[in-house]
Amino acid sequence: MEYVYAALLLDAAGKEVSEKHLLEIVKAAGINPDEAMAKAVVSSLKDVNIKDVIKNAQTAQVAVAAAPAAGAPAAAAKKEAPKEDKKSEEEAAGGLAGLFG
């Protein structure tokens, strides 16, 4: 996970997400760097625009939160909300799994 965080940090700083930069950040955090993991993260993010992914994820969360309020009475919305939260957690986990092959 620290390599994904390092990639997010590099992107936020406007820096290139490269193996060298990821390894430097992980090492600076006091973690033993793993070159294979850095290479995997860089190759997974090769054609990904991180800012767009974050923006789309935020939009999806707002849409999921707004859906129960628009469709049904409050009691029905309370019953449906956990199902939607669980689904979005599963979708998020599935998306992250794609980063690592």
Secondary structure, DSSP 8 states (H G I E B T S, - for coil): -HHHHHHHHHHHTT----HHHHHHHHHHTT----HHHHHHHHHHTTT--HHHHHHHHHHHHHHHHHHHHHHS-HHHHHHHHHHHHHHHHHHHHHHHHGGG-
